[in-house]
């Protein structure tokens, strides 16, 4: 077959194959009440207002002949680990849903388990486009079910994005932090074990803090792990900026959210400078902090993971640097104390978290004093190191 003009079909496919596309499964419930689905690489957004999407099935598709008997369809954007599921729906056969887990969208169309996103649509129009149809869908509902890397189709094969790794690199600051953490290990672990809390050492690496030591003494299985990262975005990072220059503080404040009140963060920083520690309370509603941190610290960090981390930080800003009354009762999230190095710079900080709930103000203040004592011992041990091992 020769295309109109002088374009060869093979050359046409090869050239357009250099443009990567996502992979989606279009699902619906056909006229017989049975689930039906087909793989497409031609799904696209058409309009924001009103919200309209489209996909382009071939005119000869037997699966589309069943899909078009429904007034609704659901777009399932496949994840990079769903290549086998993609092959199932791309193959010929009538029972493609055998063994496939799914739940109904509001329209009743199948939402496939494990898909990145789903978009539930009402058919708005069907247009002719050469050897394909252009099926327009008016979006009725949608959601990001699983923020992860999508499956891609490129040059005749399936694959995924290769993102720059965001695992904590072998940065000199990180290596230095790991070595400094050893000076705190014994005292910090003993304190955490006595309190029944988790403990950790945070090392500053650029604009992030990385956990370089952790111990779980709270008994909670959902604990922070070594290597997890936290962006130093206000209100986080006060202990690392308590001795910083005005320029560094302004850069830190500049990383705050667009709608955040930086005057409150300046006030927080002054409290930390005066007190010598940072503290935060538990939110009324439990947050999936560790899960968000896991996503942010993983190898496949997506913009969505970055946004969720920043949203979590911004949403808990009011819980930082509370005033503690001796006769009050408190549910603490964490206490963080800086450890100045021999030159007075804060490269690491000690952290207690998952502390016993409903603690009295007196008890909280004793925990803080104990943690500050461990930090002072750590700083003394670092200062006493010989010149050959002293951190520079």
C-alpha positions as CSV (number, residue, x, y, z in Angstrom):
1,X,0.0,0.0,0.0
2,X,1.2,3.5,-0.9
3,X,0.1,6.5,1.1
4,X,-1.2,9.6,-0.6
5,X,1.5,11.4,-2.4
6,X,4.9,9.7,-2.2
7,X,5.0,8.7,1.5
8,X,5.9,5.1,2.0
9,X,3.9,3.4,4.9
10,X,7.0,1.8,6.4
11,X,8.8,5.1,6.4
12,X,5.8,6.8,7.9
13,X,5.6,4.3,10.8
14,X,9.4,4.4,11.3
15,X,9.5,8.2,11.5
16,X,6.5,8.5,13.8
17,X,7.9,5.7,15.9
18,X,10.5,8.1,17.1
19,X,7.8,10.0,18.9
20,X,7.1,8.1,22.3
21,X,3.6,7.7,23.4
22,X,1.9,6.6,26.5
23,X,-0.1,3.3,26.6
24,X,-3.7,3.1,27.7
25,X,-6.4,0.5,27.9
26,X,-9.8,1.8,26.9
27,X,-12.5,-0.1,28.8
28,X,-16.3,-0.2,28.8
29,X,-19.3,-2.5,29.4
30,X,-20.7,-3.6,26.1
31,X,-24.3,-4.1,25.0
32,X,-24.3,-7.6,26.4
33,X,-23.2,-6.4,29.8
34,X,-19.6,-7.8,29.5
35,X,-16.4,-5.9,30.1
36,X,-14.4,-5.1,27.0
37,X,-11.0,-3.4,26.6
38,X,-8.4,-2.5,23.9
39,X,-4.9,-1.1,24.0
40,X,-4.3,2.3,22.4
41,X,-1.3,4.5,22.0
42,X,-3.3,7.3,20.5
43,X,-5.0,8.7,23.6
44,X,-4.8,12.5,23.9
45,X,-6.2,15.5,25.7
46,X,-8.4,17.7,23.5
47,X,-9.9,20.4,25.6
48,X,-9.7,21.7,29.2
49,X,-13.0,23.7,29.1
50,X,-15.0,21.6,28.7
51,X,-12.8,18.7,29.6
52,X,-12.6,16.4,26.5
53,X,-10.2,13.6,25.6
54,X,-10.0,11.4,22.6
55,X,-8.6,8.1,21.4
56,X,-8.2,6.7,17.8
57,X,-9.1,3.1,17.2
58,X,-8.7,1.5,13.8
59,X,-11.8,1.2,11.7
60,X,-11.4,-2.5,11.4
61,X,-11.0,-3.2,15.1
62,X,-13.4,-5.9,16.3
63,X,-12.9,-4.8,19.9
64,X,-13.9,-1.3,19.0
65,X,-17.0,-2.6,17.4
66,X,-18.0,-3.8,20.9
67,X,-16.7,-0.6,22.7
68,X,-18.9,1.6,20.5
69,X,-22.0,-0.2,21.8
70,X,-21.5,1.7,25.0
71,X,-22.2,5.3,25.7
72,X,-19.3,5.5,28.1
73,X,-15.7,4.4,28.3
74,X,-12.8,4.6,30.8
75,X,-9.2,5.4,29.9
76,X,-6.7,3.4,32.0
77,X,-3.1,4.8,31.7
78,X,-0.8,1.8,32.3
79,X,2.2,1.7,34.6
80,X,5.7,0.7,33.5
81,X,5.3,-2.6,35.3
82,X,2.1,-3.5,33.5
83,X,3.6,-4.7,30.2
84,X,2.1,-8.2,30.6
85,X,-1.3,-6.6,31.1
86,X,-0.8,-4.6,28.0
87,X,0.1,-7.7,26.0
88,X,-3.1,-9.4,27.3
89,X,-5.3,-6.6,26.0
90,X,-3.4,-6.2,22.7
91,X,-3.7,-9.9,21.9
92,X,-6.7,-11.3,20.0
93,X,-9.3,-13.1,22.0
94,X,-12.7,-12.6,23.6
95,X,-11.9,-13.2,27.3
96,X,-9.2,-10.5,27.9
97,X,-10.5,-9.8,31.4
98,X,-10.0,-13.4,32.7
99,X,-8.0,-13.1,35.9
100,X,-7.8,-9.3,35.7
101,X,-8.7,-7.3,38.8
102,X,-10.9,-4.3,38.2
103,X,-13.4,-2.0,39.9
104,X,-16.2,-0.1,38.2
105,X,-15.8,3.6,37.5
106,X,-18.9,5.8,38.2
107,X,-20.1,5.0,34.7
108,X,-19.6,1.3,35.3
109,X,-16.6,1.0,32.9
110,X,-13.7,-1.0,34.4
111,X,-10.9,0.6,36.2
112,X,-7.9,-1.7,36.0
113,X,-6.0,-2.4,39.2
114,X,-2.5,-0.9,39.2
115,X,-3.1,1.7,36.5
116,X,-1.5,5.1,37.0
117,X,-4.6,7.1,36.3
118,X,-8.2,6.5,35.1
119,X,-10.5,8.9,33.2
120,X,-14.1,8.1,33.1
121,X,-15.9,9.5,30.0
122,X,-19.2,9.8,28.2
123,X,-18.9,9.5,24.4
124,X,-19.3,12.9,22.9
125,X,-18.7,12.3,19.2
126,X,-17.2,9.9,16.7
127,X,-15.3,11.4,13.7
128,X,-13.7,9.8,10.7
129,X,-9.9,10.1,10.5
130,X,-8.6,8.2,7.5
131,X,-8.3,4.5,8.5
132,X,-9.1,5.4,12.1
133,X,-12.0,6.8,14.1
134,X,-11.5,9.7,16.4
135,X,-13.6,9.0,19.5
136,X,-14.2,12.1,21.6
137,X,-15.1,11.7,25.3
138,X,-16.5,14.2,27.7
139,X,-14.7,13.6,31.0
140,X,-17.1,12.7,33.9
141,X,-14.6,11.8,36.6
142,X,-10.9,11.0,36.9
143,X,-8.2,10.3,39.5
144,X,-4.5,9.5,39.9
145,X,-4.7,6.1,41.4
146,X,-1.0,5.2,41.5
147,X,1.6,8.0,40.9
148,X,4.4,6.0,39.3
149,X,6.2,5.8,36.0
150,X,3.9,5.1,33.0
151,X,4.4,2.5,30.3
152,X,5.8,4.0,27.0
153,X,5.7,2.8,23.4
154,X,8.7,3.8,21.4
155,X,10.2,2.5,18.1
156,X,8.0,-0.6,18.1
157,X,8.8,-1.6,21.7
158,X,7.7,-0.9,25.3
159,X,9.7,0.8,27.9
160,X,9.8,3.5,30.6
161,X,11.3,6.8,31.5
162,X,14.9,6.7,32.8
163,X,14.9,9.5,35.4
164,X,18.0,10.9,37.0
165,X,18.5,9.0,40.2
166,X,17.6,10.9,43.4
167,X,19.0,8.4,45.8
168,X,21.4,10.1,48.1
169,X,24.7,10.3,46.2
170,X,28.2,9.7,47.5
171,X,28.4,13.4,48.2
172,X,31.3,14.6,50.5
173,X,28.6,16.1,52.8
174,X,26.9,12.8,53.0
175,X,30.1,10.9,53.7
176,X,31.0,13.4,56.4
177,X,27.6,13.1,58.0
178,X,27.8,9.3,58.1
179,X,31.2,9.5,59.9
180,X,30.0,12.2,62.3
181,X,26.9,10.2,63.2
182,X,29.0,7.5,64.7
183,X,30.0,9.9,67.5
184,X,26.3,10.1,68.5
185,X,25.2,6.5,68.1
186,X,25.7,5.1,71.6
187,X,24.2,8.0,73.5
188,X,21.3,8.5,71.1
189,X,20.4,4.8,71.0
190,X,20.5,4.6,74.8
191,X,18.2,7.6,75.1
192,X,15.7,6.4,72.5
193,X,15.6,2.9,74.2
194,X,15.0,4.4,77.5
195,X,12.2,6.6,76.2
196,X,10.7,4.0,73.9
197,X,11.0,6.2,70.9
198,X,12.7,6.2,67.5
199,X,15.9,8.1,66.9
200,X,17.9,9.2,63.9
201,X,20.8,11.4,62.8
202,X,20.1,13.8,59.9
203,X,23.0,15.1,57.8
204,X,22.6,18.2,55.6
205,X,23.4,17.4,52.0
206,X,22.8,20.5,49.9
207,X,19.2,21.7,50.3
208,X,18.1,18.4,51.8
209,X,18.5,16.4,55.1
210,X,19.4,12.7,54.7
211,X,18.9,10.1,57.5
212,X,22.4,8.6,58.0
213,X,21.5,6.7,61.1
214,X,18.2,5.4,62.4
215,X,17.0,3.1,65.2
216,X,13.5,1.9,66.0
217,X,12.7,1.6,69.7
218,X,9.0,2.6,69.5
219,X,7.9,-0.8,68.1
220,X,6.2,0.9,65.2
221,X,7.0,-1.1,62.0
222,X,6.4,2.0,59.8
223,X,9.6,3.7,60.7
224,X,12.0,6.0,58.9
225,X,15.0,4.2,57.2
226,X,18.6,5.2,56.4
227,X,18.8,7.1,53.2
228,X,15.4,8.7,53.3
229,X,15.6,12.4,52.4
230,X,13.7,15.5,53.5
231,X,13.8,18.8,51.5
232,X,14.9,21.7,53.7
233,X,11.8,23.8,53.0
234,X,10.3,26.0,55.7
235,X,9.4,25.2,58.4
236,X,11.8,22.3,58.0
237,X,15.5,23.1,58.3
238,X,15.5,25.6,61.2
239,X,18.2,23.7,63.1
240,X,20.5,23.7,60.0
241,X,20.0,27.5,59.6
242,X,20.2,28.5,63.2
243,X,23.8,29.6,62.6
244,X,23.5,30.4,58.9
245,X,24.3,33.8,57.3
246,X,21.5,36.2,56.3
247,X,21.9,35.2,52.7
248,X,21.6,31.5,53.5
249,X,18.4,32.2,55.5
250,X,16.9,34.2,52.7
251,X,17.6,31.4,50.3
252,X,15.9,29.0,52.7
253,X,12.9,31.2,53.1
254,X,12.7,31.5,49.3
255,X,12.0,27.8,49.1
256,X,8.8,28.2,51.0
257,X,5.4,27.6,49.4
258,X,3.9,30.4,47.4
259,X,1.1,30.9,49.9
260,X,3.2,30.3,53.1
261,X,3.7,33.0,55.7
262,X,7.4,33.5,55.8
263,X,7.1,35.9,58.8
264,X,6.0,32.8,60.8
265,X,9.1,30.9,59.6
266,X,11.4,33.8,60.7
267,X,9.7,33.7,64.1
268,X,10.3,29.9,64.2
269,X,13.9,30.3,63.4
270,X,14.4,32.9,66.2
271,X,12.8,30.4,68.6
272,X,15.2,27.7,67.5
273,X,18.2,30.0,67.9
274,X,17.1,30.9,71.4
275,X,16.1,27.5,72.6
276,X,18.7,25.3,70.8
277,X,16.2,22.8,69.4
278,X,13.3,22.4,67.0
279,X,10.0,20.6,67.8
280,X,6.8,19.7,66.2
281,X,3.4,18.3,67.3
282,X,1.4,15.4,65.9
283,X,-1.4,16.5,63.6
284,X,-5.0,15.7,64.6
285,X,-5.3,13.4,61.6
286,X,-2.6,10.8,61.0
287,X,-0.5,11.5,57.9
288,X,1.2,9.0,55.7
289,X,4.5,10.7,56.4
290,X,6.8,7.7,55.8
291,X,5.0,6.7,52.6
292,X,5.4,10.2,51.2
293,X,9.1,10.2,52.3
294,X,9.6,6.8,50.6
295,X,8.2,8.1,47.3
296,X,10.3,11.2,47.5
297,X,13.4,9.3,48.4
298,X,13.0,6.6,45.8
299,X,14.8,6.1,42.5
300,X,11.8,7.0,40.4
301,X,10.8,10.4,41.9
302,X,8.0,12.0,39.9
303,X,6.9,15.6,40.0
304,X,3.8,14.3,41.8
305,X,6.0,12.9,44.6
306,X,7.7,16.2,45.0
307,X,4.4,18.0,45.1
308,X,3.0,15.7,47.7
309,X,6.1,16.1,49.9
310,X,5.9,19.9,49.7
311,X,2.1,19.8,50.3
312,X,2.7,17.7,53.4
313,X,5.3,20.1,54.7
314,X,3.2,23.2,54.1
315,X,0.1,21.6,55.6
316,X,1.8,20.9,58.9
317,X,3.6,24.3,59.2
318,X,1.5,25.4,62.1
319,X,2.6,22.4,64.2
320,X,6.2,23.6,64.5
321,X,7.9,25.3,67.4
322,X,5.0,25.3,70.0
323,X,5.5,26.7,73.4
324,X,5.6,24.0,76.1
325,X,3.9,24.6,79.4
326,X,5.1,22.3,82.3
327,X,1.5,21.4,83.3
328,X,0.3,20.8,79.7
329,X,-0.2,17.6,77.8
330,X,1.4,17.0,74.4
331,X,1.6,14.6,71.5
332,X,5.0,15.2,70.0
333,X,5.9,14.3,66.5
334,X,9.6,14.9,66.8
335,X,12.4,16.9,68.6
336,X,15.5,17.8,66.6
337,X,18.7,19.2,68.2
338,X,21.7,20.6,66.1
339,X,25.2,19.3,66.7
340,X,27.7,22.1,65.9
341,X,31.0,20.9,64.4
342,X,34.3,22.2,65.7
343,X,33.9,25.2,63.5
344,X,30.4,26.0,64.7
345,X,28.6,24.8,61.6
346,X,25.6,22.5,61.9
347,X,26.2,19.5,59.6
348,X,24.2,16.9,61.5
349,X,21.3,17.0,63.9
350,X,19.9,14.4,66.3
351,X,16.2,13.5,66.2
352,X,13.7,11.7,68.5
353,X,10.4,10.8,67.1
354,X,7.4,8.5,67.8
355,X,7.6,9.5,71.4
356,X,5.0,8.3,73.9
357,X,1.7,10.1,73.5
358,X,0.0,12.4,76.0
359,X,3.2,13.4,77.6
360,X,3.3,16.0,80.3
361,X,5.1,19.3,79.6
362,X,7.6,18.4,82.3
363,X,8.3,15.1,80.7
364,X,8.7,16.8,77.2
365,X,11.2,19.3,78.6
366,X,13.2,16.5,80.2
367,X,13.4,14.6,76.9
368,X,14.6,17.8,75.3
369,X,17.3,18.3,77.9
370,X,18.4,14.7,77.6
371,X,18.6,15.0,73.8
372,X,20.6,18.3,74.1
373,X,22.9,16.5,76.5
374,X,23.6,13.8,73.9
375,X,24.1,16.5,71.3
376,X,26.6,18.3,73.5
377,X,28.5,15.0,74.1
378,X,28.6,14.4,70.4
379,X,29.9,17.8,69.7
380,X,32.6,17.3,72.3
381,X,33.6,13.9,70.8
382,X,33.9,15.5,67.4
383,X,36.0,18.3,68.7
384,X,38.3,15.8,70.4
385,X,39.1,13.9,67.2
386,X,42.7,13.8,66.1
387,X,43.7,16.1,63.2
388,X,43.9,13.2,60.9
389,X,40.2,12.3,61.4
390,X,38.8,15.7,62.3
391,X,36.0,16.7,59.9
392,X,37.0,19.6,57.7
